[in-house]
């Protein structure tokens, strides 16, 4: 048996010396203070650490800010194409693994590099560019107001299940022409998909079935929505490519924005200093949104890059076919760029890596911020005296190696009847 401590720096050429008790990645994302977990991991390993994705399946977690920029900017060394993943090709990863809906290769922009990536990226950029931001803001504000009006008279609510989860779901689904019932089905499927557990593949199948039905219906009855825009885009050559373009935009948008809204509201409710700066006007809402991204990015860990050749990163020997996970939360907390708790959270500082970096940087940052800003602003305005109903350290987290989303945020506030105004 290997005598090396699982959290000690391994000896030279340590590629397969994983030990038997590596840190499961979901342990960090589900921790009350994940930064503390990542800091201990950095103390033991440096900026590139071995972790466990599921029993028997290991990866390099890249926690250094500069190292993360390196792997996102060097496609010739670190590919997005999971067909280069050695453990998948060698059968170490089971075909039934819950990791595959998030990590397996798909015929979409996420799994492509170089010219193919640029071809598949263009429809997403064009889709975002065609969004009428003023109209979208009014629609999102209307959704937020209606949701709060539904529970405002009770004087209590769960800001996750009754608000933060639903706002991006309805807002993004409507851009693709889906109704609220279809949006709720998508949401349930996405929870399973991002959990990367036993029901992940079932969730992925149901998610794609809903979108395929929408695509085929729009093929016969085109309208002014993003589904129709993808059908007509010259860069998308098949139903599969159109489907996968929808998968990328809807899955990343709903899950990421849900987490962003939830984290910002959580900080307001649990961090007196943050709340005082926000309510006192010393911290604008956009600055508050960025501080939330610095402290707890929605994708704490983002899959994945695959080494195309043997190389070195952060003092570690990376072998061809190794998988590398973008440790975004850890990189945002890298002491090389954040030597103290507040140094990177200054108003206006958007150098965080919450949207990743390089060619695969998130294409939907503008609508994501629009939805999140509107949701937070509306909650601040309509529920000014809301308070968390449980101790801050009792907030539980949904199990996932990737996303960090509260299970619930129960709050109480002064009961009131809120008038609903339709969006114009």
C-alpha positions as CSV (number, residue, x, y, z in Angstrom):
1,X,0.0,0.0,0.0
2,X,1.2,3.5,-0.7
3,X,2.6,5.1,2.4
4,X,2.4,8.7,1.1
5,X,-0.2,10.8,2.9
6,X,-3.1,11.5,0.5
7,X,-2.7,15.2,1.1
8,X,1.1,15.4,1.0
9,X,2.9,16.5,-2.1
10,X,3.6,13.3,-4.1
11,X,7.1,12.3,-5.1
12,X,8.6,12.9,-8.5
13,X,6.6,11.5,-11.4
14,X,3.5,10.9,-9.2
15,X,1.0,10.6,-11.9
16,X,-0.6,7.3,-10.8
17,X,0.3,7.5,-7.1
18,X,-3.1,8.6,-6.0
19,X,-3.2,7.0,-2.6
20,X,-6.5,5.6,-1.3
21,X,-8.2,8.6,0.4
22,X,-8.2,11.6,-1.8
23,X,-10.5,14.5,-1.1
24,X,-13.9,14.0,-2.8
25,X,-14.6,17.2,-4.8
26,X,-18.2,17.4,-3.6
27,X,-16.9,17.6,0.0
28,X,-15.4,21.0,-0.8
29,X,-18.4,22.4,-2.6
30,X,-20.8,21.2,0.1
31,X,-18.7,22.5,3.0
32,X,-19.9,25.4,5.2
33,X,-16.7,27.2,4.3
34,X,-15.3,25.8,1.1
35,X,-12.5,28.3,1.0
36,X,-11.1,26.8,4.2
37,X,-11.1,23.3,2.5
38,X,-9.3,24.7,-0.6
39,X,-6.8,26.5,1.5
40,X,-5.9,23.3,3.4
41,X,-5.7,21.5,0.1
42,X,-3.3,24.2,-1.2
43,X,-1.1,24.0,1.9
44,X,-0.7,20.3,1.3
45,X,-0.4,20.2,-2.5
46,X,0.3,23.7,-3.8
47,X,-1.7,25.1,-6.7
48,X,-2.4,21.8,-8.4
49,X,-3.9,19.0,-6.3
50,X,-5.2,15.5,-6.9
51,X,-8.8,15.0,-5.9
52,X,-11.5,12.4,-6.3
53,X,-14.5,12.9,-8.7
54,X,-16.2,9.7,-7.7
55,X,-14.8,6.5,-6.2
56,X,-11.8,5.4,-8.2
57,X,-11.9,8.4,-10.6
58,X,-9.3,11.1,-10.0
59,X,-8.4,14.5,-11.4
60,X,-6.1,17.4,-11.0
61,X,-7.8,20.4,-9.3
62,X,-6.2,23.6,-10.6
63,X,-6.4,26.1,-7.8
64,X,-3.8,28.7,-8.8
65,X,-5.1,31.8,-10.6
66,X,-2.2,31.9,-13.0
67,X,-2.3,28.1,-13.6
68,X,-6.0,28.3,-14.3
69,X,-5.4,31.1,-16.9
70,X,-2.7,28.9,-18.4
71,X,-5.0,25.9,-19.0
72,X,-7.9,28.0,-20.3
73,X,-5.7,29.9,-22.8
74,X,-3.5,27.0,-24.2
75,X,-5.8,24.9,-26.3
76,X,-2.8,23.2,-28.0
77,X,-1.9,21.6,-24.6
78,X,-5.2,21.5,-22.6
79,X,-8.2,20.4,-24.7
80,X,-11.9,20.7,-24.0
81,X,-12.5,17.4,-25.9
82,X,-13.3,14.6,-23.5
83,X,-12.4,12.0,-26.1
84,X,-8.9,12.7,-24.9
85,X,-9.7,11.6,-21.3
86,X,-7.6,8.5,-20.7
87,X,-9.6,7.1,-17.8
88,X,-12.7,7.2,-19.9
89,X,-11.1,5.5,-22.8
90,X,-9.5,2.9,-20.5
91,X,-12.8,2.0,-18.8
92,X,-11.9,3.4,-15.4
93,X,-15.0,5.6,-15.7
94,X,-18.1,3.5,-16.0
95,X,-20.5,4.1,-18.9
96,X,-23.1,4.6,-16.2
97,X,-21.1,7.2,-14.3
98,X,-23.0,10.2,-13.0
99,X,-20.1,12.3,-14.2
100,X,-20.7,11.8,-17.9
101,X,-23.6,14.2,-18.4
102,X,-21.3,17.0,-17.3
103,X,-18.0,15.7,-18.6
104,X,-18.5,13.4,-21.6
105,X,-18.0,14.8,-25.1
106,X,-20.9,16.4,-26.8
107,X,-21.2,17.8,-30.3
108,X,-21.4,21.4,-28.9
109,X,-19.2,24.4,-28.2
110,X,-18.2,23.1,-24.8
111,X,-16.4,20.0,-26.3
112,X,-14.7,21.7,-29.2
113,X,-11.4,23.6,-29.7
114,X,-10.0,25.9,-32.4
115,X,-11.9,26.6,-35.6
116,X,-14.7,24.1,-34.6
117,X,-15.2,25.9,-31.3
118,X,-15.4,29.3,-33.1
119,X,-18.0,27.9,-35.5
120,X,-20.2,26.6,-32.7
121,X,-19.6,29.7,-30.5
122,X,-20.9,32.1,-33.1
123,X,-24.6,31.1,-32.8
124,X,-24.4,31.7,-29.0
125,X,-22.8,35.1,-29.4
126,X,-25.4,36.0,-32.0
127,X,-28.2,34.8,-29.8
128,X,-27.1,36.9,-26.9
129,X,-26.6,39.9,-29.1
130,X,-30.2,39.7,-30.3
131,X,-31.7,39.9,-26.8
132,X,-33.5,43.2,-26.2
133,X,-32.1,44.1,-22.8
134,X,-34.6,46.7,-21.9
135,X,-37.5,44.4,-22.7
136,X,-35.8,41.5,-21.0
137,X,-35.3,43.6,-17.8
138,X,-38.9,44.5,-17.7
139,X,-39.9,40.9,-18.2
140,X,-37.6,39.7,-15.4
141,X,-38.8,42.4,-13.1
142,X,-42.4,41.3,-13.7
143,X,-41.5,37.7,-13.0
144,X,-39.7,38.7,-9.8
145,X,-42.6,40.9,-8.6
146,X,-45.2,38.2,-9.3
147,X,-43.2,35.5,-7.5
148,X,-42.8,37.8,-4.4
149,X,-46.5,38.7,-4.5
150,X,-47.4,35.0,-4.2
151,X,-45.7,34.7,-0.8
152,X,-45.5,38.3,0.5
153,X,-48.8,38.0,2.5
154,X,-47.5,35.0,4.4
155,X,-44.5,36.9,6.0
156,X,-42.2,34.0,5.2
157,X,-40.7,32.2,2.2
158,X,-37.9,30.1,0.9
159,X,-35.8,32.4,-1.3
160,X,-34.3,29.5,-3.2
161,X,-37.2,27.2,-4.1
162,X,-39.8,30.1,-4.3
163,X,-37.6,32.7,-5.9
164,X,-33.9,32.3,-6.9
165,X,-34.6,28.9,-8.6
166,X,-37.6,30.1,-10.6
167,X,-36.5,33.6,-11.8
168,X,-33.7,32.4,-14.2
169,X,-35.7,29.3,-15.2
170,X,-38.7,31.3,-16.4
171,X,-36.6,34.2,-17.8
172,X,-34.2,32.0,-19.9
173,X,-36.9,29.4,-20.8
174,X,-39.1,32.2,-22.2
175,X,-36.3,33.4,-24.5
176,X,-36.5,30.0,-26.1
177,X,-40.3,30.0,-26.3
178,X,-40.9,27.5,-23.5
179,X,-43.8,27.9,-21.1
180,X,-43.6,27.8,-17.3
181,X,-44.6,24.1,-17.1
182,X,-41.9,23.1,-19.5
183,X,-39.5,25.4,-17.6
184,X,-40.3,23.6,-14.3
185,X,-39.6,20.2,-15.9
186,X,-36.3,21.5,-17.2
187,X,-35.4,22.6,-13.7
188,X,-36.0,19.2,-12.2
189,X,-33.9,17.6,-14.9
190,X,-31.1,20.1,-14.4
191,X,-30.9,19.5,-10.7
192,X,-30.2,15.8,-11.4
193,X,-27.8,16.6,-14.2
194,X,-25.6,18.9,-12.2
195,X,-25.7,16.6,-9.2
196,X,-23.5,14.1,-11.1
197,X,-25.1,11.3,-9.0
198,X,-27.1,8.2,-9.8
199,X,-30.0,10.0,-11.4
200,X,-27.7,12.3,-13.5
201,X,-28.1,10.4,-16.8
202,X,-31.9,10.2,-16.4
203,X,-32.0,13.9,-15.8
204,X,-29.9,14.6,-18.9
205,X,-32.1,12.4,-21.1
206,X,-35.3,14.2,-19.9
207,X,-33.7,17.6,-20.3
208,X,-32.8,16.8,-23.9
209,X,-36.2,15.3,-24.7
210,X,-38.0,18.5,-23.7
211,X,-35.7,20.6,-25.9
212,X,-35.9,18.2,-28.9
213,X,-39.7,18.5,-28.7
214,X,-39.4,22.3,-28.7
215,X,-37.0,22.3,-31.6
216,X,-39.3,20.1,-33.7
217,X,-42.3,22.2,-32.9
218,X,-40.5,25.4,-33.9
219,X,-39.4,23.7,-37.1
220,X,-43.0,23.6,-38.1
221,X,-44.1,26.8,-36.4
222,X,-41.3,29.3,-36.3
223,X,-41.6,32.3,-33.9
224,X,-39.4,35.1,-32.7
225,X,-37.4,33.2,-30.1
226,X,-33.9,31.8,-29.7
227,X,-35.0,28.3,-30.7
228,X,-36.0,29.6,-34.1
229,X,-32.9,31.6,-34.3
230,X,-30.8,28.5,-33.8
231,X,-32.8,26.6,-36.3
232,X,-32.0,29.3,-38.9
233,X,-28.4,29.9,-38.0
234,X,-26.0,29.0,-40.9
235,X,-23.3,27.6,-38.5
236,X,-25.6,24.9,-37.1
237,X,-25.7,22.0,-39.5
238,X,-28.0,19.5,-37.8
239,X,-30.7,19.0,-35.2
240,X,-28.0,17.6,-32.8
241,X,-26.0,20.8,-33.1
242,X,-29.0,23.0,-32.5
243,X,-30.1,20.9,-29.6
244,X,-26.6,21.0,-28.0
245,X,-26.5,24.8,-28.4
246,X,-29.8,25.1,-26.5
247,X,-28.4,22.7,-23.9
248,X,-25.4,24.9,-23.2
249,X,-27.3,28.2,-23.0
250,X,-30.1,26.9,-20.9
251,X,-28.2,24.6,-18.5
252,X,-25.4,27.0,-17.7
253,X,-27.7,30.0,-17.5
254,X,-30.4,28.6,-15.2
255,X,-28.0,26.9,-12.8
256,X,-25.4,29.6,-12.7
257,X,-27.9,32.5,-12.3
258,X,-29.8,30.6,-9.6
259,X,-26.6,30.2,-7.7
260,X,-25.6,33.8,-8.2
261,X,-28.9,35.2,-7.0
262,X,-28.9,32.8,-4.0
263,X,-25.3,33.6,-3.0
264,X,-25.9,37.4,-3.1
265,X,-29.1,37.1,-1.1
266,X,-27.4,34.8,1.3
267,X,-24.6,37.3,1.9
268,X,-27.1,40.0,2.5
269,X,-28.8,37.8,5.1
270,X,-25.8,36.3,6.9
271,X,-22.9,38.9,6.6
272,X,-23.7,42.1,8.6
273,X,-20.8,43.9,7.0
274,X,-21.9,43.1,3.5
275,X,-25.5,44.0,4.2
276,X,-24.6,47.3,5.9
277,X,-22.5,48.3,2.9
278,X,-25.2,47.4,0.5
279,X,-28.2,49.0,2.4
280,X,-26.1,52.0,3.3
281,X,-25.2,52.7,-0.3
282,X,-21.5,52.2,0.1
283,X,-21.7,49.1,-2.1
284,X,-23.7,49.3,-5.4
285,X,-25.7,46.3,-6.4
286,X,-23.4,45.5,-9.3
287,X,-20.4,45.7,-6.9
288,X,-22.3,43.4,-4.5
289,X,-22.8,40.9,-7.4
290,X,-19.1,40.9,-8.1
291,X,-18.2,40.4,-4.5
292,X,-20.5,37.4,-4.4
293,X,-18.7,36.0,-7.5
294,X,-15.3,36.6,-5.8
295,X,-16.4,34.9,-2.6
296,X,-18.6,32.0,-3.9
297,X,-18.7,31.6,-7.7
298,X,-21.7,29.6,-8.9
299,X,-19.4,27.0,-10.5
300,X,-17.0,26.4,-7.7
301,X,-15.3,23.8,-9.9
302,X,-15.8,23.6,-13.7
303,X,-15.1,20.6,-15.8
304,X,-12.7,20.1,-17.6
305,X,-9.5,20.2,-19.6
306,X,-7.7,17.1,-20.9
307,X,-3.9,17.1,-21.4
308,X,-2.9,16.5,-25.0
309,X,0.7,15.7,-24.0
310,X,2.9,15.3,-21.0
311,X,3.6,18.7,-19.4
312,X,4.2,20.5,-16.2
313,X,1.8,22.7,-14.3
314,X,2.3,24.3,-10.9
315,X,5.2,22.0,-10.2
316,X,3.2,18.8,-11.0
317,X,3.8,16.4,-13.8
318,X,0.7,16.2,-15.9
319,X,0.5,13.1,-18.2
320,X,-1.2,12.9,-21.5
321,X,-4.9,12.1,-21.0
322,X,-5.1,13.4,-17.4
323,X,-8.2,15.4,-16.6
324,X,-7.9,18.9,-15.0
325,X,-10.7,20.6,-13.2
326,X,-10.9,24.4,-13.1
327,X,-11.0,25.3,-9.4
328,X,-12.6,28.7,-9.8
329,X,-13.4,29.3,-6.2
330,X,-9.9,28.3,-5.1
331,X,-8.3,30.4,-7.8
332,X,-10.3,33.5,-6.8
333,X,-8.9,33.0,-3.3
334,X,-5.3,32.5,-4.5
335,X,-3.0,34.4,-2.1
336,X,-0.9,35.4,-5.1
337,X,-3.7,37.8,-6.2
338,X,-5.6,38.0,-2.9
339,X,-3.1,38.3,-0.1
340,X,-5.8,39.3,2.4
341,X,-9.6,38.8,2.7
342,X,-10.6,42.1,1.1
343,X,-7.9,42.8,-1.4
344,X,-9.7,41.4,-4.5
345,X,-13.3,42.4,-3.4
346,X,-12.8,46.2,-4.0
347,X,-15.8,47.8,-5.8
348,X,-15.4,47.5,-9.6
349,X,-12.9,44.6,-9.5
350,X,-14.1,42.1,-12.1
351,X,-10.8,40.1,-12.4
352,X,-12.5,37.1,-10.8
353,X,-12.7,33.9,-12.8
354,X,-16.4,33.2,-12.2
355,X,-17.0,33.2,-15.9
356,X,-13.9,31.3,-16.7
357,X,-11.3,32.7,-19.2
358,X,-9.8,32.2,-22.6
359,X,-11.8,31.1,-25.7
360,X,-14.4,29.3,-23.6
361,X,-15.2,32.3,-21.4
362,X,-19.0,32.5,-20.7
363,X,-20.8,34.1,-23.7
364,X,-23.9,35.1,-21.6
365,X,-22.4,37.3,-19.0
366,X,-24.5,40.3,-19.9
367,X,-28.0,38.6,-19.7
368,X,-26.8,36.7,-16.6
369,X,-26.0,39.9,-14.8
370,X,-29.2,41.5,-16.0
371,X,-31.3,38.7,-14.5
372,X,-29.3,38.5,-11.3
373,X,-29.2,42.3,-10.7
374,X,-33.0,42.6,-11.3
375,X,-33.8,39.7,-9.0
376,X,-31.6,41.1,-6.2
377,X,-32.9,44.7,-6.6
378,X,-36.5,43.6,-6.6
379,X,-36.1,41.5,-3.5
380,X,-34.3,44.4,-1.7
381,X,-37.1,46.8,-2.7
382,X,-40.1,44.6,-1.9
383,X,-38.8,42.8,1.1
384,X,-36.6,45.4,2.9
385,X,-36.8,43.8,6.4
386,X,-36.4,40.2,5.5
387,X,-34.3,38.1,7.9
388,X,-32.9,34.6,7.7
389,X,-35.1,32.2,9.8
390,X,-32.3,29.8,10.6
391,X,-28.7,30.3,11.9
392,X,-26.3,31.1,9.0
393,X,-24.2,28.0,9.7
394,X,-27.3,25.8,9.2
395,X,-27.6,26.7,5.5
396,X,-27.3,23.4,3.7
397,X,-25.8,22.9,0.2
398,X,-27.0,20.8,-2.7
399,X,-24.6,17.9,-3.3
400,X,-22.5,18.4,-6.4
401,X,-18.8,18.4,-7.2
402,X,-19.4,21.4,-9.5
403,X,-22.0,23.9,-8.4
404,X,-22.6,25.4,-5.0
405,X,-26.2,26.2,-4.5
406,X,-28.1,26.4,-1.1
407,X,-30.8,23.9,-0.6
408,X,-32.9,26.6,0.9
409,X,-32.9,30.2,2.4
410,X,-35.9,30.4,4.7
411,X,-36.7,34.0,5.5
412,X,-39.3,36.0,7.4
413,X,-40.5,39.6,6.8
414,X,-43.4,41.9,7.3
415,X,-46.4,40.5,5.6
416,X,-47.8,42.8,2.9
417,X,-49.9,42.6,-0.2
418,X,-47.8,43.6,-3.3
419,X,-49.6,44.9,-6.4
420,X,-48.6,43.2,-9.6
421,X,-47.9,45.2,-12.7
422,X,-47.6,43.5,-16.1
423,X,-44.4,44.0,-18.1
424,X,-44.7,46.4,-21.0
